[in-house]
Protein backbone atom coordinates (compact mmCIF):
# COMPACT_ATOMS: atom_id res chain seq x y z
CA UNK A 1 0.00 0.00 0.00
CA UNK A 2 1.45 3.36 -1.07
CA UNK A 3 1.50 5.94 1.76
CA UNK A 4 0.35 8.81 -0.44
CA UNK A 5 -2.72 6.81 -1.42
CA UNK A 6 -3.18 5.48 2.11
CA UNK A 7 -3.31 8.96 3.66
CA UNK A 8 -5.98 9.98 1.16
CA UNK A 9 -7.91 6.81 2.00
CA UNK A 10 -7.75 7.70 5.72
CA UNK A 11 -8.87 11.28 5.11
CA UNK A 12 -11.86 10.07 3.10
CA UNK A 13 -12.70 7.45 5.74
CA UNK A 14 -12.66 10.09 8.48
CA UNK A 15 -14.33 12.91 6.54
CA UNK A 16 -16.92 10.91 4.62
CA UNK A 17 -16.95 13.02 1.44
CA UNK A 18 -14.52 13.83 -1.36
CA UNK A 19 -14.92 17.53 -0.73
CA UNK A 20 -14.21 17.32 3.01
CA UNK A 21 -11.23 15.01 2.50
CA UNK A 22 -9.80 17.28 -0.18
CA UNK A 23 -10.19 20.26 2.14
CA UNK A 24 -8.31 18.51 4.94
CA UNK A 25 -5.48 17.50 2.62
CA UNK A 26 -5.47 20.79 0.69
CA UNK A 27 -5.77 19.06 -2.69
CA UNK A 28 -8.57 19.05 -5.24
CA UNK A 29 -11.41 16.53 -5.25
CA UNK A 30 -10.22 14.97 -8.50
CA UNK A 31 -6.92 14.06 -6.85
CA UNK A 32 -8.73 12.32 -4.00
CA UNK A 33 -10.91 10.36 -6.41
CA UNK A 34 -7.95 9.41 -8.61
CA UNK A 35 -5.81 8.26 -5.66
CA UNK A 36 -8.69 6.23 -4.23
CA UNK A 37 -9.22 4.52 -7.58
CA UNK A 38 -5.51 3.73 -7.78
CA UNK A 39 -5.53 2.25 -4.29
CA UNK A 40 -8.61 0.11 -4.95
CA UNK A 41 -7.03 -1.14 -8.20
CA UNK A 42 -3.74 -2.02 -6.50
CA UNK A 43 -5.54 -3.89 -3.71
CA UNK A 44 -8.08 -5.50 -5.98
CA UNK A 45 -10.88 -4.54 -3.59
CA UNK A 46 -13.59 -1.93 -3.27
CA UNK A 47 -12.97 0.13 -0.15
CA UNK A 48 -16.03 2.40 -0.11
CA UNK A 49 -19.70 2.37 -0.98
CA UNK A 50 -20.76 5.61 -2.66
CA UNK A 51 -24.02 6.69 -1.03
CA UNK A 52 -26.06 9.92 -1.22
CA UNK A 53 -24.85 10.82 2.28
CA UNK A 54 -21.19 10.15 1.57
CA UNK A 55 -18.57 7.42 1.39
CA UNK A 56 -19.10 4.41 3.66
CA UNK A 57 -16.34 1.87 4.19
CA UNK A 58 -16.94 -1.65 2.91
CA UNK A 59 -15.77 -4.64 5.00
CA UNK A 60 -12.53 -4.53 2.99
CA UNK A 61 -12.26 -0.82 3.72
CA UNK A 62 -12.67 -1.41 7.45
CA UNK A 63 -9.85 -3.95 7.31
CA UNK A 64 -7.66 -1.50 5.41
CA UNK A 65 -8.12 1.23 8.04
CA UNK A 66 -5.92 -0.47 10.63
CA UNK A 67 -3.08 -1.04 8.15
CA UNK A 68 -3.32 2.57 6.95
CA UNK A 69 -3.31 3.89 10.52
CA UNK A 70 -0.14 1.90 11.27
CA UNK A 71 1.46 3.51 8.21
CA UNK A 72 0.27 6.91 9.43
CA UNK A 73 1.76 6.35 12.89
CA UNK A 74 5.10 5.31 11.39
CA UNK A 75 5.17 8.30 9.05
CA UNK A 76 4.36 10.75 11.83
CA UNK A 77 6.94 9.19 14.15
CA UNK A 78 9.54 9.51 11.38
CA UNK A 79 8.66 13.20 10.94
CA UNK A 80 8.74 13.88 14.68
CA UNK A 81 12.12 12.19 15.13
CA UNK A 82 13.63 14.16 12.26
CA UNK A 83 12.18 17.39 13.62
CA UNK A 84 13.38 16.47 17.10
CA UNK A 85 17.05 16.57 16.03
CA UNK A 86 16.67 19.82 14.07
CA UNK A 87 18.81 22.52 15.70
CA UNK A 88 17.74 25.36 13.41
CA UNK A 89 15.92 28.33 14.94
CA UNK A 90 13.88 28.69 11.77
CA UNK A 91 10.98 27.00 10.07
CA UNK A 92 7.34 26.34 10.88
CA UNK A 93 5.83 25.42 14.25
CA UNK A 94 2.13 24.58 14.45
CA UNK A 95 0.47 25.78 17.64
CA UNK A 96 -3.05 24.99 18.81
CA UNK A 97 -5.05 26.71 21.57
CA UNK A 98 -8.40 28.36 22.26
CA UNK A 99 -9.32 31.82 21.03
CA UNK A 100 -9.38 33.29 24.54
CA UNK A 101 -6.00 31.86 25.50
CA UNK A 102 -4.60 33.08 22.20
CA UNK A 103 -5.92 36.62 22.48
CA UNK A 104 -5.09 37.13 26.15
CA UNK A 105 -1.81 35.23 26.52
CA UNK A 106 -0.37 33.34 23.56
CA UNK A 107 -0.26 36.18 21.01
CA UNK A 108 1.80 38.34 23.40
CA UNK A 109 4.24 35.45 23.90
CA UNK A 110 4.52 35.00 20.13
CA UNK A 111 5.34 38.69 19.75
CA UNK A 112 8.33 38.19 22.04
CA UNK A 113 9.30 35.04 20.17
CA UNK A 114 9.19 36.85 16.83
CA UNK A 115 11.43 39.61 18.15
CA UNK A 116 14.02 37.06 19.24
CA UNK A 117 13.67 34.52 16.39
CA UNK A 118 12.07 36.14 13.33
CA UNK A 119 12.82 33.11 11.13
CA UNK A 120 10.38 30.94 13.10
CA UNK A 121 6.96 30.93 11.49
CA UNK A 122 3.95 30.15 13.69
CA UNK A 123 0.85 28.48 12.27
CA UNK A 124 -1.76 29.20 14.93
CA UNK A 125 -5.06 27.31 15.08
CA UNK A 126 -7.75 28.27 17.60
CA UNK A 127 -10.53 25.88 18.51
CA UNK A 128 -12.21 24.32 21.52
CA UNK A 129 -11.53 20.90 19.99
CA UNK A 130 -8.48 19.00 21.18
CA UNK A 131 -5.99 18.59 18.35
CA UNK A 132 -3.96 15.40 18.04
CA UNK A 133 -0.26 15.97 18.67
CA UNK A 134 0.42 12.30 17.92
CA UNK A 135 -1.00 12.67 14.40
CA UNK A 136 0.97 15.94 14.00
CA UNK A 137 -2.12 18.11 13.71
CA UNK A 138 -0.06 20.47 15.87
CA UNK A 139 3.44 20.53 17.34
CA UNK A 140 2.43 22.33 20.55
CA UNK A 141 -0.85 22.99 22.31
CA UNK A 142 -1.94 25.27 25.14
CA UNK A 143 -4.88 23.54 26.75
CA UNK A 144 -7.12 23.61 29.79
CA UNK A 145 -7.06 19.81 30.04
CA UNK A 146 -4.00 17.81 31.02
CA UNK A 147 -3.38 14.96 28.55
CA UNK A 148 -3.13 11.34 29.69
CA UNK A 149 -1.14 10.05 26.68
CA UNK A 150 2.26 8.88 27.99
CA UNK A 151 3.96 10.08 24.78
CA UNK A 152 2.98 13.68 25.52
CA UNK A 153 4.90 16.07 27.78
CA UNK A 154 2.82 18.57 29.73
CA UNK A 155 3.84 21.58 31.80
CA UNK A 156 1.54 23.49 34.10
CA UNK A 157 1.37 27.13 33.05
CA UNK A 158 -1.23 28.73 35.30
CA UNK A 159 -4.22 28.26 37.57
CA UNK A 160 -6.92 30.77 36.72
CA UNK A 161 -10.19 31.72 38.33
CA UNK A 162 -13.67 32.26 36.92
CA UNK A 163 -16.58 34.31 38.20
CA UNK A 164 -20.08 35.38 37.21
CA UNK A 165 -20.46 38.57 35.19
CA UNK A 166 -23.17 40.70 33.62
CA UNK A 167 -23.43 44.26 32.33
CA UNK A 168 -24.51 47.11 34.61
CA UNK A 169 -27.47 47.79 32.26
CA UNK A 170 -28.63 44.18 32.56
CA UNK A 171 -28.48 44.32 36.36
CA UNK A 172 -30.35 47.65 36.51
CA UNK A 173 -33.11 46.19 34.39
CA UNK A 174 -33.33 42.72 35.91
CA UNK A 175 -31.88 43.16 39.39
CA UNK A 176 -29.16 41.08 41.00
CA UNK A 177 -29.94 37.36 41.27
CA UNK A 178 -30.38 35.77 44.65
CA UNK A 179 -27.95 33.01 45.57
CA UNK A 180 -29.54 29.61 45.93
CA UNK A 181 -32.44 30.30 43.54
CA UNK A 182 -30.83 28.60 40.55
CA UNK A 183 -30.78 32.03 38.83
CA UNK A 184 -34.57 32.27 38.77
CA UNK A 185 -35.84 35.14 36.66
CA UNK A 186 -32.56 35.63 34.83
CA UNK A 187 -31.07 34.99 31.42
CA UNK A 188 -27.75 33.20 30.98
CA UNK A 189 -25.21 32.70 28.22
CA UNK A 190 -23.49 29.31 28.25
CA UNK A 191 -21.22 27.10 26.19
CA UNK A 192 -22.73 24.52 23.89
CA UNK A 193 -22.89 21.02 25.34
CA UNK A 194 -20.00 19.80 23.15
CA UNK A 195 -17.69 22.42 24.69
CA UNK A 196 -18.70 22.48 28.37
CA UNK A 197 -21.44 19.98 29.32
CA UNK A 198 -21.43 21.23 32.94
CA UNK A 199 -22.92 24.57 31.85
CA UNK A 200 -26.21 22.72 31.43
CA UNK A 201 -26.20 22.11 35.18
CA UNK A 202 -24.40 25.04 36.79
CA UNK A 203 -22.12 28.01 36.21
CA UNK A 204 -19.54 28.98 38.82
CA UNK A 205 -21.12 26.56 41.27
CA UNK A 206 -24.66 28.00 40.98
CA UNK A 207 -27.37 25.71 39.52
CA UNK A 208 -29.06 27.11 36.41
CA UNK A 209 -32.26 25.06 36.45
CA UNK A 210 -34.49 28.14 36.81
CA UNK A 211 -32.62 30.38 34.37
CA UNK A 212 -33.53 31.00 30.75
CA UNK A 213 -30.75 30.26 28.26
CA UNK A 214 -30.49 33.28 25.98
CA UNK A 215 -27.60 31.98 23.89
CA UNK A 216 -25.27 29.01 23.56
CA UNK A 217 -21.84 29.56 22.00
CA UNK A 218 -18.85 27.41 21.07
CA UNK A 219 -16.16 30.04 21.58
CA UNK A 220 -14.76 31.83 24.60
CA UNK A 221 -14.57 35.14 22.76
CA UNK A 222 -18.23 34.82 21.75
CA UNK A 223 -19.10 34.11 25.39
CA UNK A 224 -17.41 37.37 26.30
CA UNK A 225 -19.08 39.31 23.47
CA UNK A 226 -22.53 37.98 24.39
CA UNK A 227 -21.99 39.06 28.00
CA UNK A 228 -20.86 42.52 26.83
CA UNK A 229 -23.99 42.78 24.69
CA UNK A 230 -26.13 42.37 27.81
CA UNK A 231 -27.66 39.04 26.81
CA UNK A 232 -27.39 37.66 30.32
CA UNK A 233 -25.23 36.38 33.14
CA UNK A 234 -22.29 34.21 32.21
CA UNK A 235 -19.20 32.57 33.67
CA UNK A 236 -15.98 34.20 32.49
CA UNK A 237 -12.27 34.02 33.35
CA UNK A 238 -11.62 36.77 35.88
CA UNK A 239 -8.37 37.95 34.26
CA UNK A 240 -10.36 38.58 31.08
CA UNK A 241 -13.55 40.10 32.48
CA UNK A 242 -12.14 42.12 35.39
CA UNK A 243 -10.50 44.64 33.06
CA UNK A 244 -13.67 45.16 31.01
CA UNK A 245 -15.47 48.31 32.18
CA UNK A 246 -18.78 47.11 30.74
CA UNK A 247 -18.95 44.08 33.03
CA UNK A 248 -19.86 43.78 36.72
CA UNK A 249 -18.90 40.80 38.82
CA UNK A 250 -21.66 39.07 40.79
CA UNK A 251 -21.02 37.37 44.12
CA UNK A 252 -17.22 37.83 44.24
CA UNK A 253 -17.02 35.06 46.80
CA UNK A 254 -18.20 32.62 44.14
CA UNK A 255 -15.18 31.38 42.23
CA UNK A 256 -14.27 28.39 40.12
CA UNK A 257 -10.83 27.46 38.82
CA UNK A 258 -9.19 25.90 35.81
CA UNK A 259 -5.62 24.98 34.90
CA UNK A 260 -3.67 25.82 31.76
CA UNK A 261 -1.16 23.34 30.34
CA UNK A 262 1.50 23.45 27.65
CA UNK A 263 1.63 20.15 25.78
CA UNK A 264 4.04 18.74 23.22
CA UNK A 265 5.04 15.33 21.92
CA UNK A 266 8.14 13.91 23.61
CA UNK A 267 9.81 13.40 20.20
CA UNK A 268 9.75 17.17 19.57
CA UNK A 269 11.32 18.23 22.84
CA UNK A 270 14.78 18.39 21.22
CA UNK A 271 13.72 20.51 18.25
CA UNK A 272 15.27 23.96 18.61
CA UNK A 273 12.37 25.87 17.08
CA UNK A 274 9.70 23.95 18.97
CA UNK A 275 11.66 24.41 22.18
CA UNK A 276 11.98 28.14 21.49
CA UNK A 277 8.21 28.47 21.06
CA UNK A 278 7.60 26.47 24.23
CA UNK A 279 10.04 28.63 26.21
CA UNK A 280 8.36 31.81 24.95
CA UNK A 281 4.95 30.55 26.07
CA UNK A 282 6.29 29.52 29.48
CA UNK A 283 7.95 32.92 29.95
CA UNK A 284 4.79 34.73 28.83
CA UNK A 285 2.59 32.97 31.34
CA UNK A 286 5.19 33.45 34.09
CA UNK A 287 5.23 37.20 33.38
CA UNK A 288 1.47 37.36 33.79
N, C-alpha and C positions, 0 to 999 in steps of 0.2 A: 504494500500500500504506500503510495507516494504521499509525503507529508503535506505538500501544497494542496493536493486534492483532499486529504484527510481533514485538514483544518477547515476547508470549505464545507465538507460534510458535517462536521461538528457544529459550525455556525448555523447551518440550515436546520439541523436537528434541534438546536436550542431556540432558534428564532421562529421557525415554523413557516416562513415565507421567503421567497427569493429576494424580495425587496428588503426585508428586515436583515437577512443575512448579508446582502450586499452592502447595506449601510454600516453594519458592524465591521466588515472587513475593508470598507472603503474601496470597493471595486464595483463594476457595473453588474446588473442582473444577468446579462448574457454570459459573463465570465463564470458566475456561480453555476448557471445551467450547464455550460460547456464542461466545467470541471467535474460536476456531478455525473454527467453522462460518461466522461472518461473513466471515472472511478467505477461506476456500475459495469462498464464494459470490461475493465481489467479484472474485476472480481467475478464477472459472470453471474451477477445477482442484481435484483432490483432492490434498492435500499429504501425507497419511499413510495407511498401511495399519494398521488396528486388528487386532493379533494378540494371542494369549493372553499373550505375554511383554511386550507394550507397543506403543508407537506407532513404526512404522518409516516413514521418509520414502520417498515415491514418487519417481520421476524428476523430476516437477514440483517436489516438495518440496526435493529436492537443489538444483535450480536456484534456488529461492527463498531458500535459506540465504545465499548470497553477497550478494544484494540486501538481505536483512534485516540481515546483519552490517555492511554499509556504513551502513545507517541507524543501527544501534547505535553504531558508531564516531563518527558525526556527532553523535548525541545526547549521548554521553559527553564529546566534545570541547567541545560547547556548555556543558555543565554545569561542566566543569573550568575553562573560560575565565571563566565568570561567577563561580565560586568564587574564582578566582585574583585577581580585582580587589576582593574583599570585604575591607574594612578593619575589620570588626567583630570584637571579641574575645568573640564569643558564637556559639552554634550548635553543631552536631554535627560531630565529627571521628571517622572510622572508622579504627581502628588494629588491625593484624594482627601477631601474633607467636606464638611457641611458649609453652607453659605454663611451662616453666622460665625463659625470659627474662622472662616477665610476672611470675612470683612472686618472682624474685630481683633484678630490676632495674627493669622498666617500671612496676610498680605504685607503687613508691616515687617515681619521677619524676612520675607522675600525681598523687600526693598533693601534691607541690610545685606542680604546675600548678594544681590545684584551689584551693589557698590563694591563688594570685596572680590567677587568672581563673576564678572560680566559675561564670560564665555559659557556659563551654565544657563541652559534654557529650561524654564519650568513649564510643564504642561499641567495646568491645574484643572481638576474636575471637582465640581461641588454637587453633592447629592446626599440624601438621607440614607441611600442604599449602601450597604457594605461592599466595597470592591474587593476582588480577590487578588491578594498579593502573590499567592502561589501561582495563579494563571497569568501573572504579569499584567493585570489590568491597571496596576499602579506599582510604583517602586516604594513609595512611602504613603502612609495614611495618618491623619490626625483624627482620632475617633473618640466617642464618648463611651465605647464599650471595649473592655480589655479582651483581646483574642485568646482562645484556648488552644489554637494550633501550635504544637511544639516547635515547628519550623519558623515561627514568627517571633521576633524580638519586640518587646514592648517596654516603653519607659513612661512613667507617670509624669505628666506635665503640670497638672493643676487640679485642685478641687474647687469647684465653683458653686455658688449658691443661686437659688431661684426663689422668687417671691411672686405675689399676686399684684397685678397692675391694671389700672384703668385710667381714662382721661378725666381731668377735673370736670369737664362738661358732662360726661356720662354720670359722674357721681352727683353732680348738682341736680340732674334730671331724675335720676333713679334712686338716689340715696345710697349710703354705704350698707353693704350686706351685713347681716348678723351672723356671727360665727355659730356653727352648729345647726344651721337651717338648710344645709345642702344648697346654698346660694339661691334660695327661693326668691322669685320675683326678679331675677337678674338674667342677663344674657352673657354667654361665654363664647370665647373663641378657643378652639382646641385643635390639636393635630389630628389628622386622619388616623384611622385605626392601624393602618399599615406602618405608620411612623411611631406612634406612641399609644399602644392599646390602653394604657392606664388612664389616659385622659377621659376615657368613657366612664370611668368610675370616680376619679377625683383629680383635682389640681392643687398642688402644694399642700397636700394632706387634707383638703376639704372636699367632702363628697359633692357631687354635682347632680344628684338625682333630681333635684327640684329646679334646676336651671334650664334655660332655653338655649340650645346651641344655635348661635347666629351664623357661625362659619366654621368649616373645617378646612385646614390647609396642610400642605405637605412640605412646607419650607419654614425654617426659622425666621427668615427675613419677612415672609408674608405674615407670620404670626405677629411680629412686631408692627408691621404696617397696619394690620387689621386693628390692633390695639390702639395705635395712634389715630386711626380713623373714628374711634369711639364706638366700635361695634360691640364691645363688651369687655368683661373681665377676662384676663388671661394670665397664664403662668409664663414668666420670662426670666432669663438670666439677669441677675441683679447688676452685674458689671455693664450690661448692655442697656438696661432700662433706667438705671439710676441717674444717668447723665442726660436723659431725655426730658426736657422741660415740659413736654406735653403729657407726661405720665405721672400718676400718683400711686405710691405703694400702699396697699391695703394690709392691715394686720402685720406690721413689721416683725412681730414675734414668730409668724409663720414662715418657715424656711425649709426648702428641700435642697438637696445637694446632688451634684454629679461630678464624675471624674473625667479628665481629658488625658488621652494616651497617644503617644507617638509609636507607630508600628512600622516595622520593616521586615523583610525576609532575611533570615540569618545569612544567606549567600551573598547579600548585597552590603553587608556591614563593612566590607573591606574596599568598596568602591569609593574613590576619593570624592567624586561629585555627589554621590548619594550621602556620604558622610558629612560633606559640607552643608548640604541642605538640612540634614537632621540636626547638626550643631546650631545652625541659624534658628531653627524652630525652637530648640531647647533654650537658647539664649533669649529669644523673644519672649517666651512664656516666663522665664525667670525674671526678666526685666519688668514684667507686668506686676 
